[in-house]
Every structure is written in C-alpha cells, then in structure tokens.
Amino acid sequence: MSFFALPSPRALRALLALAAALPAAAFAHTGVDGHTHLDFFSGFVHPLTGMDHLAAMVAVGLWSALAARRAGPELLWGPMGFAGMLLLGALLGLQGVQLPAVEPMIAASLLVTGLLVVARWHVAGIAAALIVGVFAVFHGLAHGYELAAAPSAWATLSGMLAATVLLHLAGLGAGWALRSANAWLPRAAGAVVAIFGVTLLARLA
C-alpha cells in the first residue's frame, strides 16, 4: 500500500462516526470524575476517562514516533514537553492563576496534534516540545483548577502525571509499530483526533 493510500469508504464512515461520538465523553474536568476521595489512584484514572486529555496525550506520542527520523532521544521531546508544561499549568491552576480560553485551547490542541499526526511533520528538539507544550499548559490548568481546594492535590496530581506519561508511551509504541505498516491507519487516527477537536471548538463557539 502506498504512503498516500486511503481507507475504504466503509472505514471512513466508521472513523467519522467515531469522531462524532467522542465529544459526548469530552471535558470531564469537574470533581475529578466525581471522586469524593482524591488520591493517587483517582488522579491516575482521571486522564483515562476524559477523552480530550486522553486523545491529546496519545496523539503527542503518535506524532513523536511517526515523525522521528530515527530511534533515540528525539522521540522524547514532544512527550517530555507536554508532560512538563502540563505540570507547570497544573501548578498555576493550583495557585489560582487565571488564563482565558482554557477549554478552547484544549480543543485546539486536539486539532493541532491530530494534524501533526496526519502530516508526520518533523520538528527537531525543543521546538517539538514547545509546540505541544503551549497546549499542555491549558490541559494542566484545567486539572489545577479542579484540584485547587483539594487537601490531597499533590497525590492526585502525581497520579495524573503518571497516567500522562503512560499515555505518551502508549502513543509512542503504537506510532513506532505503525511507521511502516498500513500508512493510512495512523493518518486516519490523526484525522479522527483533529475532527474531534473541530467538533469541540464548534460546540464552544
């Protein structure tokens, strides 16, 4: 199959249906998914149940693997930038620092990371970290705001960061496995994430 091969019409319809269904599970940012006892475990589970966070984190890993020219430290710039700036955003949120357009920026992160996966755009070093890091700040802010009054904020945030790293690693592994197989599949996955972002942006408009 050539690099520009497209999925079948049936596969395209299934992907579009998936993208349309995803917004119902997005923006799960209140009350840390309803947990009354906040701890490492509840923080770990939270990014796995908010589809906006989950999709963005996996997409960052996918992009990093698909766009890399070789195995090595280059693979880690995107995930490290995202995780580090998410932590910074969470710390700002815990301190009550207010930034505008948090939810629109989270939605925009899905559009951008999805397009990065589709294009396999190679960006070297710290530039890759900065591209995704800008959006990660807003993901972190959303987490920080919801934890600002929690006595166990640090334990919960630690769980969130652990889940973030694992989601990045899952994306890296999937992206590396798909680098030379069924070229349309990672592109289709990126397109679903991008469409998800557009749908969320439209709902927020």
Summary of the structure (lengths in Angstrom):
residues: 205
radius of gyration: 16.6
end to end distance: 39.5
largest distance: 54.2
contacts: 734
relative contact order: 0.23
helix: 77%
strand: 0%
